[in-house]
Amino acid sequence: MKNDNSAELFPVVDECGNIIGSATRGECHGGKMLLHPVVHLHLFDASGNLYLQHRPAWKDIQPDKWDTAVGGHVDLGESVADALKREAAEELGVTDFEPEFLLSYTFRSEREQELVYVFRTVYNGVVTPSDELDGGRFWSIGEIENAMGKGILTPNFEQEYAKIASKTGK
């Protein structure tokens, strides 16, 4: 069975995104509450449907839930823009897109805290989920709203969806 690399190095940042150190994935996800940067991409089609990825059962955080189309860590020494491009290519095979920055915020759970950089794009090309995911599909806004609060979507996505809905009109 696959698993996440707990030795992978992430930057540790302050709330402004300035790097103040580094830590392993295991340390960042193990309850030490080390703030580390991540990127999220909300992928809309021309009809306004939103692509969600299905997280595999082997993931260490929120397994078997539906989540933001692209979500990944910024590696140590990598820029936010480069991380977004890398993660979109790795997770969905999406390489030709124009990201629009929406916002950044700090997400906290019982295990970790992340500085989340949120982007959106409209994309009408082919989406090819990698084996990092358990598939994915475009959801109508009604489907997403009906799934809210039912344990189908990640809590992070549900909180973020409310934030982006006001910015995108979706």
MDTraj code that builds the backbone (N, CA, C; nanometers):
import mdtraj as md
import numpy as np

residues = "MET LYS ASN ASP ASN SER ALA GLU LEU PHE PRO VAL VAL ASP GLU CYS GLY ASN ILE ILE GLY SER ALA THR ARG GLY GLU CYS HIS GLY GLY LYS MET LEU LEU HIS PRO VAL VAL HIS LEU HIS LEU PHE ASP ALA SER GLY ASN LEU TYR LEU GLN HIS ARG PRO ALA TRP LYS ASP ILE GLN PRO ASP LYS TRP ASP THR ALA VAL GLY GLY HIS VAL ASP LEU GLY GLU SER VAL ALA ASP ALA LEU LYS ARG GLU ALA ALA GLU GLU LEU GLY VAL THR ASP PHE GLU PRO GLU PHE LEU LEU SER TYR THR PHE ARG SER GLU ARG GLU GLN GLU LEU VAL TYR VAL PHE ARG THR VAL TYR ASN GLY VAL VAL THR PRO SER ASP GLU LEU ASP GLY GLY ARG PHE TRP SER ILE GLY GLU ILE GLU ASN ALA MET GLY LYS GLY ILE LEU THR PRO ASN PHE GLU GLN GLU TYR ALA LYS ILE ALA SER LYS THR GLY LYS".split()
xyz = np.array([
    [0.0841, -0.1179, 0.0000],
    [0.0000, 0.0000, 0.0000],
    [0.0883, 0.1238, 0.0000],
    [0.0428, 0.2260, -0.0725],
    [0.1145, 0.3533, -0.0767],
    [0.1041, 0.4226, 0.0581],
    [0.1968, 0.5153, 0.0799],
    [0.1863, 0.6033, 0.1955],
    [0.2651, 0.7301, 0.1674],
    [0.2397, 0.8313, 0.2474],
    [0.3105, 0.9578, 0.2329],
    [0.4513, 0.9438, 0.2895],
    [0.5449, 1.0172, 0.2316],
    [0.6835, 1.0159, 0.2758],
    [0.6984, 1.1054, 0.3986],
    [0.7035, 1.0455, 0.5169],
    [0.7079, 1.1245, 0.6407],
    [0.8399, 1.1979, 0.6588],
    [0.9431, 1.1629, 0.5789],
    [1.0736, 1.2295, 0.5886],
    [1.0875, 1.3478, 0.4927],
    [0.9884, 1.3696, 0.4054],
    [0.9918, 1.4808, 0.3100],
    [1.0051, 1.6126, 0.3865],
    [1.0935, 1.7029, 0.3382],
    [1.1172, 1.8299, 0.4080],
    [1.0276, 1.9423, 0.3558],
    [0.9657, 2.0128, 0.4500],
    [0.8819, 2.1283, 0.4195],
    [0.9414, 2.2522, 0.4865],
    [0.9195, 2.3690, 0.4271],
    [0.9564, 2.4917, 0.4982],
    [0.8587, 2.5152, 0.6130],
    [0.9094, 2.5698, 0.7199],
    [0.8247, 2.6182, 0.8290],
    [0.8248, 2.7698, 0.8150],
    [0.7045, 2.8298, 0.8197],
    [0.6907, 2.9727, 0.7909],
    [0.6204, 3.0447, 0.9050],
    [0.6341, 3.1786, 0.9039],
    [0.5532, 3.2599, 0.9938],
    [0.4220, 3.2922, 0.9222],
    [0.3327, 3.3658, 0.9865],
    [0.2009, 3.3908, 0.9273],
    [0.2051, 3.4800, 0.8037],
    [0.3200, 3.5411, 0.7754],
    [0.3374, 3.6204, 0.6532],
    [0.4006, 3.5378, 0.5414],
    [0.4336, 3.4134, 0.5691],
    [0.4936, 3.3271, 0.4680],
    [0.6450, 3.3302, 0.4632],
    [0.7075, 3.4011, 0.5570],
    [0.8537, 3.4049, 0.5621],
    [0.9064, 3.2743, 0.6200],
    [1.0054, 3.2159, 0.5548],
    [1.0617, 3.0895, 0.6014],
    [1.1433, 3.1137, 0.7279],
    [1.1117, 3.0357, 0.8304],
    [1.1820, 3.0488, 0.9585],
    [1.2506, 2.9177, 0.9988],
    [1.2383, 2.8154, 0.9158],
    [1.2999, 2.6870, 0.9459],
    [1.2512, 2.5805, 0.8508],
    [1.2742, 2.4551, 0.8866],
    [1.2251, 2.3432, 0.8078],
    [1.1896, 2.2286, 0.9015],
    [1.1061, 2.1390, 0.8524],
    [1.0641, 2.0233, 0.9310],
    [1.0176, 1.9154, 0.8351],
    [1.0122, 1.7935, 0.8822],
    [0.9653, 1.6832, 0.7990],
    [0.8127, 1.6828, 0.7928],
    [0.7601, 1.6122, 0.6933],
    [0.6154, 1.5929, 0.6829],
    [0.5618, 1.5321, 0.8126],
    [0.6340, 1.4339, 0.8648],
    [0.5911, 1.3692, 0.9880],
    [0.5810, 1.4667, 1.1039],
    [0.6766, 1.5587, 1.1146],
    [0.6716, 1.6595, 1.2205],
    [0.5573, 1.7568, 1.1969],
    [0.5394, 1.7996, 1.0711],
    [0.4339, 1.8965, 1.0391],
    [0.2942, 1.8380, 1.0591],
    [0.2776, 1.7084, 1.0330],
    [0.1463, 1.6446, 1.0443],
    [0.1289, 1.5687, 1.1749],
    [0.2283, 1.5731, 1.2630],
    [0.2253, 1.4933, 1.3843],
    [0.1820, 1.5657, 1.5097],
    [0.1185, 1.6796, 1.4959],
    [0.0669, 1.7488, 1.6127],
    [0.1561, 1.8590, 1.6680],
    [0.2712, 1.8838, 1.6052],
    [0.3600, 1.9900, 1.6544],
    [0.3122, 2.1293, 1.6146],
    [0.2132, 2.1343, 1.5263],
    [0.1507, 2.2595, 1.4829],
    [0.2499, 2.3563, 1.4184],
    [0.3437, 2.3010, 1.3430],
    [0.4404, 2.3820, 1.2692],
    [0.3722, 2.4354, 1.1433],
    [0.3657, 2.5665, 1.1285],
    [0.2990, 2.6286, 1.0149],
    [0.3807, 2.6038, 0.8885],
    [0.3184, 2.5402, 0.7883],
    [0.3875, 2.5089, 0.6631],
    [0.2967, 2.5456, 0.5457],
    [0.3556, 2.5913, 0.4332],
    [0.2746, 2.6413, 0.3215],
    [0.2247, 2.5298, 0.2298],
    [0.1026, 2.5500, 0.1812],
    [0.0412, 2.4613, 0.0831],
    [-0.0268, 2.5458, -0.0240],
    [-0.0510, 2.4829, -0.1385],
    [-0.1228, 2.5474, -0.2484],
    [-0.2513, 2.4706, -0.2758],
    [-0.3563, 2.5442, -0.3093],
    [-0.4836, 2.4858, -0.3510],
    [-0.5248, 2.5502, -0.4824],
    [-0.5716, 2.4691, -0.5749],
    [-0.6241, 2.5194, -0.7025],
    [-0.7665, 2.4699, -0.7190],
    [-0.8601, 2.5639, -0.7348],
    [-0.9996, 2.5323, -0.7637],
    [-1.0159, 2.5384, -0.9154],
    [-1.0470, 2.4253, -0.9738],
    [-1.0514, 2.4073, -1.1185],
    [-1.1977, 2.4047, -1.1642],
    [-1.2408, 2.5133, -1.2275],
    [-1.3772, 2.5236, -1.2797],
    [-1.3775, 2.4929, -1.4281],
    [-1.4888, 2.4379, -1.4776],
    [-1.5049, 2.4268, -1.6232],
    [-1.5858, 2.5474, -1.6709],
    [-1.6060, 2.5584, -1.8019],
    [-1.6749, 2.6748, -1.8585],
    [-1.8202, 2.6853, -1.8115],
    [-1.8786, 2.5738, -1.7650],
    [-2.0168, 2.5739, -1.7163],
    [-2.0277, 2.6090, -1.5689],
    [-1.9138, 2.6315, -1.5022],
    [-1.9159, 2.6676, -1.3613],
    [-1.9105, 2.5499, -1.2661],
    [-1.8929, 2.4285, -1.3205],
    [-1.8757, 2.3116, -1.2345],
    [-1.7349, 2.3116, -1.1771],
    [-1.7201, 2.2540, -1.0595],
    [-1.5933, 2.2555, -0.9878],
    [-1.5393, 2.1132, -0.9759],
    [-1.4153, 2.0947, -1.0192],
    [-1.3512, 1.9631, -1.0115],
    [-1.3070, 1.9365, -0.8682],
    [-1.3395, 1.8169, -0.8169],
    [-1.2922, 1.7737, -0.6857],
    [-1.2156, 1.6438, -0.7017],
    [-1.1082, 1.6306, -0.6257],
    [-1.0323, 1.5066, -0.6236],
    [-1.0842, 1.4183, -0.5110],
    [-1.0729, 1.2869, -0.5325],
    [-1.1075, 1.1929, -0.4263],
    [-0.9781, 1.1454, -0.3626],
    [-0.9615, 1.1733, -0.2346],
    [-0.8391, 1.1378, -0.1624],
    [-0.8374, 0.9870, -0.1370],
    [-0.7244, 0.9227, -0.1648],
    [-0.7173, 0.7779, -0.1429],
    [-0.7221, 0.7416, 0.0060],
    [-0.7563, 0.6179, 0.0325],
    [-0.7664, 0.5682, 0.1705],
    [-0.6318, 0.5664, 0.2419],
    [-0.5206, 0.5662, 0.1668],
    [-0.3888, 0.5584, 0.2302],
    [-0.3330, 0.6939, 0.2746],
    [-0.3997, 0.8050, 0.2433],
    [-0.3490, 0.9365, 0.2817],
    [-0.3467, 0.9519, 0.4336],
    [-0.2465, 1.0262, 0.4846],
    [-0.2353, 1.0437, 0.6292],
    [-0.3298, 1.1505, 0.6841],
    [-0.3794, 1.2365, 0.5993],
    [-0.4750, 1.3403, 0.6399],
    [-0.6009, 1.3252, 0.5544],
    [-0.7166, 1.3175, 0.6167],
    [-0.8477, 1.3128, 0.5500],
    [-0.8577, 1.2058, 0.4393],
    [-0.8293, 1.0805, 0.4715],
    [-0.8415, 0.9758, 0.3695],
    [-0.9867, 0.9561, 0.3248],
    [-1.0034, 0.9154, 0.1984],
    [-1.1325, 0.8754, 0.1422],
    [-1.2381, 0.9860, 0.1440],
    [-1.1933, 1.1117, 0.1304],
    [-1.2857, 1.2257, 0.1241],
    [-1.2630, 1.3005, -0.0077],
    [-1.3605, 1.3795, -0.0471],
    [-1.3504, 1.4647, -0.1654],
    [-1.2919, 1.5989, -0.1227],
    [-1.2049, 1.6529, -0.2085],
    [-1.1270, 1.7704, -0.1696],
    [-1.1021, 1.8597, -0.2906],
    [-1.0397, 1.9727, -0.2644],
    [-0.9985, 2.0681, -0.3671],
    [-0.9286, 1.9957, -0.4819],
    [-0.9499, 2.0399, -0.6042],
    [-0.8934, 1.9742, -0.7230],
    [-0.7451, 1.9481, -0.7087],
    [-0.6708, 2.0498, -0.6689],
    [-0.5263, 2.0367, -0.6489],
    [-0.4938, 2.0901, -0.5106],
    [-0.4216, 2.0113, -0.4353],
    [-0.3762, 2.0541, -0.3038],
    [-0.2434, 1.9879, -0.2747],
    [-0.1446, 2.0682, -0.2420],
    [-0.0153, 2.0086, -0.2143],
    [0.0751, 2.1017, -0.1381],
    [0.1783, 2.0426, -0.0861],
    [0.2760, 2.1165, -0.0069],
    [0.3768, 2.1891, -0.0946],
    [0.4211, 2.3019, -0.0449],
    [0.5338, 2.3725, -0.1049],
    [0.6589, 2.3052, -0.0486],
    [0.7451, 2.2571, -0.1367],
    [0.8684, 2.1920, -0.0927],
    [0.9699, 2.2956, -0.0454],
    [1.0600, 2.2520, 0.0377],
    [1.1677, 2.3387, 0.0843],
    [1.2471, 2.3882, -0.0363],
    [1.2640, 2.5204, -0.0506],
    [1.3372, 2.5796, -0.1618],
    [1.2534, 2.6065, -0.2857],
    [1.1237, 2.5822, -0.2801],
    [1.0349, 2.5992, -0.3954],
    [0.9443, 2.7200, -0.3737],
    [0.9131, 2.7924, -0.4814],
    [0.8203, 2.9052, -0.4706],
    [0.6762, 2.8539, -0.4717],
    [0.5843, 2.9374, -0.4262],
    [0.4421, 2.9034, -0.4281],
    [0.3965, 2.8796, -0.5721],
    [0.4370, 2.9662, -0.6657],
    [0.3975, 2.9513, -0.8068],
    [0.4487, 2.8204, -0.8654],
    [0.5734, 2.7855, -0.8357],
    [0.6291, 2.6600, -0.8867],
    [0.5598, 2.5392, -0.8248],
    [0.5270, 2.5483, -0.6958],
    [0.4563, 2.4382, -0.6293],
    [0.3187, 2.4178, -0.6921],
    [0.2484, 2.5272, -0.7233],
    [0.1159, 2.5170, -0.7842],
    [0.1246, 2.4478, -0.9196],
    [0.2200, 2.4886, -1.0019],
    [0.2366, 2.4255, -1.1342],
    [0.2742, 2.2783, -1.1204],
    [0.3664, 2.2476, -1.0289],
    [0.4097, 2.1090, -1.0094],
    [0.2945, 2.0217, -0.9623],
    [0.2205, 2.0687, -0.8637],
    [0.1112, 1.9891, -0.8083],
    [-0.0009, 1.9675, -0.9108],
    [-0.0342, 2.0710, -0.9896],
    [-0.1384, 2.0552, -1.0918],
    [-0.0972, 1.9512, -1.1960],
    [0.0296, 1.9543, -1.2354],
    [0.0798, 1.8561, -1.3323],
    [0.0831, 1.7160, -1.2711],
    [0.1344, 1.7046, -1.1480],
    [0.1459, 1.5737, -1.0825],
    [0.0102, 1.5110, -1.0538],
    [-0.0824, 1.5897, -1.0010],
    [-0.2087, 1.5335, -0.9554],
    [-0.3113, 1.5159, -1.0664],
    [-0.3162, 1.6109, -1.1623],
    [-0.4222, 1.6083, -1.2631],
    [-0.3734, 1.6094, -1.4074],
    [-0.2431, 1.6180, -1.4289],
    [-0.1917, 1.6269, -1.5654],
    [-0.2243, 1.7593, -1.6311],
    [-0.2569, 1.8604, -1.5528],
    [-0.2946, 1.9929, -1.6038],
    [-0.1702, 2.0814, -1.6039],
    [-0.1315, 2.1270, -1.7248],
    [-0.0109, 2.2097, -1.7350],
    [-0.0356, 2.3456, -1.7993],
    [-0.1425, 2.3589, -1.8751],
    [-0.1687, 2.4831, -1.9480],
    [-0.2878, 2.5545, -1.8856],
    [-0.2606, 2.6353, -1.7817],
    [-0.3683, 2.7074, -1.7148],
    [-0.3146, 2.8400, -1.6614],
    [-0.4061, 2.9340, -1.6435],
    [-0.3716, 3.0652, -1.5880],
    [-0.4329, 3.0756, -1.4486],
    [-0.3506, 3.0635, -1.3445],
    [-0.4064, 3.0721, -1.2096],
    [-0.4376, 3.2158, -1.1699],
    [-0.5465, 3.2306, -1.0988],
    [-0.5842, 3.3598, -1.0404],
    [-0.5758, 3.3448, -0.8885],
    [-0.4919, 3.4261, -0.8245],
    [-0.4798, 3.4207, -0.6790],
    [-0.6067, 3.4764, -0.6162],
    [-0.6620, 3.4023, -0.5196],
    [-0.7823, 3.4474, -0.4504],
    [-0.7531, 3.4986, -0.3104],
    [-0.6797, 3.4208, -0.2303],
    [-0.6550, 3.4587, -0.0916],
    [-0.5555, 3.3634, -0.0285],
    [-0.5089, 3.4006, 0.0881],
    [-0.4321, 3.3082, 0.1714],
    [-0.4896, 3.3156, 0.3119],
    [-0.4773, 3.2066, 0.3849],
    [-0.5288, 3.2001, 0.5210],
    [-0.4583, 3.0868, 0.5947],
    [-0.4723, 3.0855, 0.7256],
    [-0.4157, 2.9787, 0.8069],
    [-0.5263, 2.8803, 0.8411],
    [-0.5014, 2.7533, 0.8100],
    [-0.5939, 2.6444, 0.8442],
    [-0.5338, 2.5658, 0.9599],
    [-0.6145, 2.5407, 1.0621],
    [-0.5694, 2.4626, 1.1774],
    [-0.6626, 2.3443, 1.1986],
    [-0.6033, 2.2294, 1.2245],
    [-0.6796, 2.1118, 1.2661],
    [-0.6173, 2.0612, 1.3954],
    [-0.6626, 1.9467, 1.4421],
    [-0.6053, 1.8914, 1.5653],
    [-0.4634, 1.8402, 1.5448],
    [-0.4202, 1.8211, 1.4185],
    [-0.2888, 1.7628, 1.3891],
    [-0.1889, 1.8577, 1.3275],
    [-0.2362, 1.9643, 1.2637],
    [-0.1448, 2.0472, 1.1858],
    [-0.1996, 2.1872, 1.1687],
    [-0.1133, 2.2749, 1.1163],
    [-0.1587, 2.4056, 1.0703],
    [-0.0833, 2.4402, 0.9415],
    [-0.1592, 2.4920, 0.8464],
    [-0.1058, 2.5216, 0.7139],
    [-0.1337, 2.6666, 0.6771],
    [-0.0391, 2.7266, 0.6059],
    [-0.0609, 2.8555, 0.5421],
    [-0.1031, 2.8230, 0.3993],
    [-0.2306, 2.8446, 0.3693],
    [-0.2908, 2.7999, 0.2439],
    [-0.2960, 2.9158, 0.1445],
    [-0.2378, 2.8934, 0.0266],
    [-0.2447, 2.9885, -0.0845],
    [-0.3473, 2.9344, -0.1835],
    [-0.4556, 3.0098, -0.2042],
    [-0.5700, 2.9619, -0.2815],
    [-0.5751, 3.0309, -0.4175],
    [-0.5888, 2.9487, -0.5212],
    [-0.5992, 2.9960, -0.6590],
    [-0.7212, 2.9332, -0.7241],
    [-0.7637, 2.9932, -0.8344],
    [-0.8708, 2.9361, -0.9169],
    [-0.8302, 2.9483, -1.0619],
    [-0.8932, 2.8667, -1.1457],
    [-0.8758, 2.8777, -1.2899],
    [-0.9974, 2.8166, -1.3573],
    [-1.0219, 2.8578, -1.4805],
    [-1.1213, 2.7929, -1.5654],
    [-1.0424, 2.7097, -1.6646],
    [-1.0774, 2.5828, -1.6743],
    [-1.0002, 2.4880, -1.7548],
    [-1.0950, 2.3954, -1.8279],
    [-1.0763, 2.3838, -1.9594],
    [-1.1627, 2.2979, -2.0395],
    [-1.0869, 2.1861, -2.1088],
    [-0.9642, 2.1614, -2.0653],
    [-0.8854, 2.0535, -2.1235],
    [-0.9129, 1.9202, -2.0560],
    [-0.8307, 1.8242, -2.0886],
    [-0.8413, 1.6902, -2.0325],
    [-0.7816, 1.6897, -1.8920],
    [-0.8510, 1.6274, -1.7980],
    [-0.8025, 1.6099, -1.6621],
    [-0.7722, 1.4620, -1.6438],
    [-0.6485, 1.4318, -1.6066],
    [-0.6048, 1.2930, -1.5909],
    [-0.5511, 1.2729, -1.4497],
    [-0.6372, 1.2300, -1.3564],
    [-0.5907, 1.2118, -1.2186],
    [-0.4791, 1.1070, -1.2101],
    [-0.3778, 1.1371, -1.1301],
    [-0.2649, 1.0454, -1.1134],
    [-0.2984, 0.9395, -1.0088],
    [-0.2040, 0.8499, -0.9878],
    [-0.2242, 0.7476, -0.8855],
    [-0.2034, 0.8029, -0.7445],
    [-0.1719, 0.9335, -0.7334],
    [-0.1710, 0.9995, -0.6023],
    [-0.3142, 1.0169, -0.5521],
    [-0.4116, 1.0066, -0.6432],
    [-0.5526, 1.0290, -0.6125],
    [-0.6316, 0.9019, -0.6378],
    [-0.7539, 0.9018, -0.5871],
    [-0.8469, 0.7931, -0.6159],
    [-0.9540, 0.8471, -0.7113],
    [-0.9061, 0.9145, -0.8162],
    [-0.9958, 0.9704, -0.9162],
    [-1.0423, 1.1102, -0.8817],
    [-1.1419, 1.1552, -0.9559],
    [-1.1990, 1.2868, -0.9370],
    [-1.3020, 1.3128, -1.0447],
    [-1.3780, 1.4202, -1.0273],
    [-1.4786, 1.4567, -1.1275],
    [-1.5244, 1.5996, -1.1044],
    [-1.5921, 1.6544, -1.2063],
    [-1.6536, 1.7858, -1.1919],
    [-1.7867, 1.7695, -1.1190],
    [-1.8087, 1.8562, -1.0223],
    [-1.9321, 1.8584, -0.9433],
    [-2.0058, 1.9882, -0.9746],
    [-2.1386, 1.9805, -0.9824],
    [-2.2167, 2.1032, -0.9929],
    [-2.2143, 2.1719, -0.8560],
    [-2.2412, 2.2996, -0.8557],
    [-2.2444, 2.3734, -0.7292],
    [-2.3534, 2.3161, -0.6384],
    [-2.4654, 2.2753, -0.6961],
    [-2.5723, 2.2131, -0.6168],
    [-2.5277, 2.0830, -0.5518],
    [-2.4541, 2.0002, -0.6247],
    [-2.4023, 1.8757, -0.5673],
    [-2.3096, 1.9039, -0.4495],
    [-2.2236, 2.0036, -0.4663],
    [-2.1311, 2.0386, -0.3584],
    [-2.2090, 2.0865, -0.2363],
    [-2.3036, 2.1749, -0.2578],
    [-2.3795, 2.2283, -0.1449],
    [-2.4612, 2.1199, -0.0759],
    [-2.5114, 2.0222, -0.1517],
    [-2.5848, 1.9100, -0.0914],
    [-2.4946, 1.8178, -0.0106],
    [-2.3658, 1.8103, -0.0461],
    [-2.2709, 1.7224, 0.0239],
    [-2.2128, 1.7869, 0.1496],
    [-2.2279, 1.9170, 0.1630],
    [-2.1696, 1.9896, 0.2766],
    [-2.2232, 1.9353, 0.4097],
    [-2.1316, 1.9168, 0.5041],
    [-2.1698, 1.8755, 0.6383],
    [-2.2075, 1.7296, 0.6541],
    [-2.1863, 1.6491, 0.5511],
    [-2.2266, 1.5079, 0.5562],
    [-2.1087, 1.4118, 0.5647],
    [-1.9868, 1.4640, 0.5862],
    [-1.8708, 1.3768, 0.5985],
    [-1.8162, 1.3271, 0.4658],
    [-1.8637, 1.3827, 0.3552],
    [-1.8205, 1.3429, 0.2207],
    [-1.6999, 1.4258, 0.1775],
    [-1.7026, 1.5526, 0.2120],
    [-1.5990, 1.6480, 0.1738],
    [-1.5040, 1.6700, 0.2915],
    [-1.3804, 1.7092, 0.2631],
    [-1.2888, 1.7388, 0.3731],
    [-1.3363, 1.8658, 0.4458],
    [-1.3144, 1.8724, 0.5768],
    [-1.3506, 1.9947, 0.6494],
    [-1.2771, 2.1164, 0.5943],
    [-1.1524, 2.0975, 0.5510],
    [-1.0758, 2.2076, 0.4931],
    [-1.1460, 2.2593, 0.3682],
    [-1.1888, 2.1684, 0.2799],
    [-1.2583, 2.2117, 0.1588],
    [-1.3859, 2.2865, 0.1951],
    [-1.4635, 2.2336, 0.2881],
    [-1.5898, 2.2981, 0.3243],
    [-1.5672, 2.4416, 0.3737],
    [-1.4658, 2.4598, 0.4582],
    [-1.4359, 2.5947, 0.5077],
    [-1.3874, 2.6851, 0.3944],
    [-1.3010, 2.6305, 0.3099],
    [-1.2454, 2.7105, 0.2010],
    [-1.3514, 2.7435, 0.0961],
    [-1.4401, 2.6500, 0.0689],
    [-1.5457, 2.6725, -0.0294],
    [-1.6277, 2.7970, 0.0085],
    [-1.6585, 2.8101, 0.1352],
    [-1.7340, 2.9276, 0.1806],
    [-1.6559, 3.0559, 0.1534],
    [-1.5244, 3.0497, 0.1731],
    [-1.4399, 3.1675, 0.1475],
    [-1.4355, 3.2024, -0.0011],
    [-1.4184, 3.1009, -0.0873],
    [-1.4045, 3.1312, -0.2300],
    [-1.5373, 3.1614, -0.2962],
    [-1.6460, 3.1069, -0.2420],
    [-1.7776, 3.1319, -0.3016],
    [-1.8085, 3.2807, -0.3031],
    [-1.7695, 3.3504, -0.1977],
    [-1.7961, 3.4940, -0.1927],
    [-1.7058, 3.5703, -0.2909],
    [-1.5894, 3.5155, -0.3220],
    [-1.4966, 3.5827, -0.4140],
    [-1.5247, 3.5513, -0.5603],
    [-1.5828, 3.4348, -0.5881],
    [-1.6043, 3.3926, -0.7272],
    [-1.7485, 3.4046, -0.7721],
    [-1.8392, 3.4254, -0.6770],
    [-1.9794, 3.4305, -0.7129],
    [-2.0382, 3.2925, -0.7344],
    [-1.9629, 3.1889, -0.7003],
    [-2.0100, 3.0491, -0.7158],
    [-2.0479, 2.9946, -0.5811],
])
top = md.Topology()
chain = top.add_chain()
for i, resn in enumerate(residues, 1):
    res = top.add_residue(resn, chain, resSeq=i)
    for name in ("N", "CA", "C"):
        top.add_atom(name, md.element.get_by_symbol(name[0]), res)
traj = md.Trajectory(xyz[None], top)
